[in-house]
Every structure is written in structure tokens, then in C-alpha cells.
Amino acid sequence: MQASLFENDRFLVDQLLRPMVNLYTVSTLGPDGKSAGKTVAFARQKRMALKEDLRFFADDSETEEVFRLKARRVVEIGGRYEVTQPSGERIGILEKRFKQSLIRSTWSILDASEDQIAWARERNAYIAIIRRIKDLVPYGETIPIPYHFTFLRGEREIGEVTRVLGLRDKYILDLSPDAERTLDRRLAIALAVGLDAFQAR
């Protein structure tokens, strides 16, 4: 049942408000296009870890791990993260493109053999610049700024992550354009959650 949920095309990523720890629920997107359907995963960012580490579980009991997202090194300047199964078998790699990200954040999505299968970037360069400026002003983090990413294969759009404005971070991940299912949904979910948990915004 759990594996079949990852075959969906549309998901809702919802951050839970907890002090000192990042928690997220990932659900299928409800028929109304804005509410949560069935729970796909519950994610927790490991505290006090030397390397960035996000664990994805089947539910909030955290008894069954389904995959994880972990930095390769203690300090990740460029940003290279492995997505693995609980056994350690690699699903793929998410790699931040440092130079391109100076203007708007850009990520490569690699398969288990480290071949690029897709990439993602902030949809709007002007909004990306505004986000960087507001982070430099006092209480700038409290100003709600749209935070949208586009997934591409070559130059063809295969999906998007769209932030839903509200009191807490919430995102809609829509991979409907990827009809050929070229992108493993676990990689897309890992990136959608990782963008919020790891990236300085």
C-alpha cells in the first residue's frame, strides 16, 4: 500500500510547527486541489547531526522508514545529497548548482548511477532576488514571499513545487506533466522537503 502511494502525481507537503526540529507530513493531494489526502510519508530532520539528515517514515509512529535524504559531507558548500532506501541502496542524488543558484536556486536531480534525469530551478528570477534581499533586513523572514520551483527534463517542464501562503510552510508538488514517469516520485518529494529544511532562503 505504501509503495503505491508514491505512484501518485500530486502531493501536499506540510511543515508541522514544532520548536527546534523540522517535521513534515507528505500526503496525496485531495480532490479539491488544496487539502491532504492519504499520508505518504512523515519526515523528521535529525537533530544535532554532523551531516544534514532527513528521515522519511511511513507515518508519525516513525517505526517504518521508507527512504532518507542525507548530505554526503559534513560541510556541503555546493550541496550534494543522497536519497537512499533504508538498506542504504541509492535511489538518486540531489545536487545544488552553486553558480546558477547565485541568482535563483537551481538543482540537478541524478539517478542512482549519477546520470542527470531532471533539474529544478526557482520559477521567477525577480522573486528569487527579492527573497535574498528581504533575508538581509530585520524580521525579513516574516515577510511571506512566493516560493516556487519548476522541474524540467531538458527544457521540458515535468512538474512544479508551489508554496501555499499561510502561517506555516506548505507546498503543492505537482508532477502531472511527467506522464512518462521519468522522475522517481521519492526524489521529487525529497527535494520538495529538502528545499524547505536545508536551504537558506
Buried (B, 14 or more C-beta within 10 A) or exposed (E): EEEEBBEBBBBBBBBBEEEEEBBBBBBBBEEEEEEBBEBBBBBBBBEEEEEBBBBBBBBEEEEEBBBBBBBBEEEBEEBBBBBBEEEEEBBBBBBBBEEBBEEBBBBBBBBBEEEEBBBBBBBBEEBBEBBBEBEEEEEEEEEEBBBBBBBBBEEEEBBBBBBBEEEEBBBBBBBEBBEEEEBBBBBBBBBBBBBBBBEEB
